[in-house]
Amino acid sequence: MKRDAIEYGQLGPAGSPAAQQHLAVGQRTMSRVSLECVRSVTAAAALLAGLFGCGSEGPLTQPPPPPAPVFQPQQVEVELGASGSQVTLMTTQGGGFTLDGEPFHTGGSVTAANGNEYTLDLVNGQWTARYNQVHFLVNT
């Protein structure tokens, strides 16, 4: 609008100091407005880039999953028949079992406190004890 006033001579001749001063003020005002627009657009672009990622960086990724829990061996108590005795097996990180620190497998034998022998079997995730009957051969 000021430029129009200058061009039509309302502020004096186009080359006059008053006309040039009004023109310079208008240009500075336009520069400030343009600078504010650039700042706003830049801030909005930075916000969108942070939310959706930039083209070359790809989308934002999820944080890595937490580390797996540290293995803790578990005790498995196995009752040995009617004797009231029991043995304690320990789980291993590999999925096996130990008895007194030694590897133990299904079908292994143990001796109860009363001297009876039992075979331990793992069936469907459950340990069972089977009494091994002692046979005596009597010669007559």
Disulfide bonds with the S-S distance in Angstrom:
none
